[in-house]
Amino acid sequence: MTEGGKLIIFSAPSGSGKTTIVRYLLEQPELNLAFSVSATSRPKRGKEKDGVNYYFMSISEFKKHIKNGDFLEWEEVYRDNFYGTLKSEVERLWAEGKNVIFDIDVVGGLRIKKKFPEQTLAVFVKPPSVDELKIRLKKRSTESEDKINMRIAKASVELATAPQFDKVIKNYDLKAALKESHKLVAEYVGAEVSDTKED
């Protein structure tokens, strides 16, 4: 892979608010960010669109890409539920002169950081508590009780990886977390930011 712009990773247990933070950062033009769309073998949920939310693939298609070495990182998150970052996706965004931002699983985030240590900022978003996570996931009403319990069990393991990240942002108060994330990314990419912007 040819090296390009900066890579910014936001990882967290499901329900921590990382997606909300990433969406907010993408709306800030001075950061020059583009979103890396992940590939997945899981079925679409609700109004999700192929190529926007994820690149949706069949399990056999996903495995073919693994075999061909097309992924920067991939993981079987749950049984037959694969997620990964296509090299071609990152190269496409770098070719556009963008800094690439990821909303990605903890394991995947750390793998990218390991491959590109010099140009990656890895941020871990910490929820107030595991109990709060459970409340947030239940509010989504998109998954069964079993699936929620699986995510909660996984969250406990993921929280232990926080020290391996460059920065930990506590999402106890969303407005404060957005402000801190913006400042962090702006400094990393060398963007000019006025202090009044966030008020």
VENCOR-V608562 format. One record per residue. N is the residue number from 0. RES is the residue in one letter. SS is DSSP state (H for helix, E for strand, - for the rest). PHI is phi in degrees with one decimal (none if undefined). Layout:
# VENCOR-V608562
n: {N N}
res: {RES RES}
ss: {SS SS}
phi: {PHI PHI}
This chain:
# VENCOR-V608562
n: {0 1 2 3 4 5 6 7 8 9 10 11 12 13 14 15 16 17 18 19 20 21 22 23 24 25 26 27 28 29 30 31 32 33 34 35 36 37 38 39 40 41 42 43 44 45 46 47 48 49 50 51 52 53 54 55 56 57 58 59 60 61 62 63 64 65 66 67 68 69 70 71 72 73 74 75 76 77 78 79 80 81 82 83 84 85 86 87 88 89 90 91 92 93 94 95 96 97 98 99 100 101 102 103 104 105 106 107 108 109 110 111 112 113 114 115 116 117 118 119 120 121 122 123 124 125 126 127 128 129 130 131 132 133 134 135 136 137 138 139 140 141 142 143 144 145 146 147 148 149 150 151 152 153 154 155 156 157 158 159 160 161 162 163 164 165 166 167 168 169 170 171 172 173 174 175 176 177 178 179 180 181 182 183 184 185 186 187 188 189 190 191 192 193 194 195 196 197 198}
res: {M T E G G K L I I F S A P S G S G K T T I V R Y L L E Q P E L N L A F S V S A T S R P K R G K E K D G V N Y Y F M S I S E F K K H I K N G D F L E W E E V Y R D N F Y G T L K S E V E R L W A E G K N V I F D I D V V G G L R I K K K F P E Q T L A V F V K P P S V D E L K I R L K K R S T E S E D K I N M R I A K A S V E L A T A P Q F D K V I K N Y D L K A A L K E S H K L V A E Y V G A E V S D T K E D}
ss: {- - - - - - E E E E E - - - - - - H H H H H H H H H - - H H H - E E E - - - E E - - - - - - - - - E - - - E E E - - H H H H H H H H H - - - E E E E E E E E - - E E E E E E H H H H H H H H H - - - E E E E E E - H H H H H H H H H H - H H H E E E E E E E E - - H H H H H H H H H H H - - - - H H H H H H H H H H H H H H H - - H H H - - E E E E E - - H H H H H H H H H H H H H H H H - - - - - H H H H -}
phi: {none -78.1 -80.9 -131.8 -75.9 -84.2 -118.0 -122.0 -109.4 -116.6 -124.9 -178.5 -63.1 -56.6 95.2 -79.2 101.9 -65.5 -64.7 -61.7 -65.4 -62.6 -60.3 -63.2 -63.7 -64.1 -82.8 -95.6 -60.4 -68.1 -82.1 52.9 -101.0 -133.4 -87.8 -84.0 -81.1 -80.8 -97.1 -148.6 -99.7 -81.0 -69.3 -64.2 -115.4 51.9 -96.4 -59.7 -119.1 -66.5 85.1 -110.5 -82.6 -152.5 -93.8 -83.8 -135.1 -77.1 -60.1 -67.5 -63.2 -61.4 -64.2 -66.1 -64.0 -62.0 -59.3 -81.4 70.3 -82.0 -98.0 -75.3 -156.8 -152.5 -158.1 -91.0 -69.8 -128.0 -53.7 57.5 -116.6 -95.4 -133.2 -164.7 -111.7 -75.2 -58.1 -61.2 -67.2 -67.3 -63.3 -62.3 -72.8 -63.2 -62.4 -82.8 78.1 -97.7 -87.9 -98.4 -111.8 -118.9 -113.0 -142.3 -56.8 -54.5 -63.2 -63.0 -60.1 -69.6 -67.5 -65.4 -57.7 -67.9 -75.1 -126.9 -60.9 -76.9 -121.9 -118.7 -108.5 -106.8 -116.2 -105.2 -98.4 -101.8 -78.1 -56.6 -167.6 -66.2 -61.9 -63.3 -58.7 -61.2 -61.6 -62.6 -66.8 -65.9 -62.8 -62.0 51.9 -104.6 -136.9 -71.6 -57.7 -60.4 -65.8 -62.5 -62.9 -63.6 -65.1 -67.4 -62.1 -67.0 -59.2 -60.4 -68.5 -64.8 -59.5 -69.9 -88.2 -47.6 -61.7 -80.0 -90.3 -67.5 -149.1 -116.1 -109.9 -87.6 -94.3 -91.4 -132.1 -59.6 -60.0 -66.7 -65.7 -64.5 -62.9 -63.8 -63.0 -62.0 -61.6 -60.3 -68.8 -59.4 -63.9 -67.3 -90.0 75.0 -86.2 -80.8 -131.5 -85.7 -65.4 -78.6 -53.5 -85.9 -80.2}
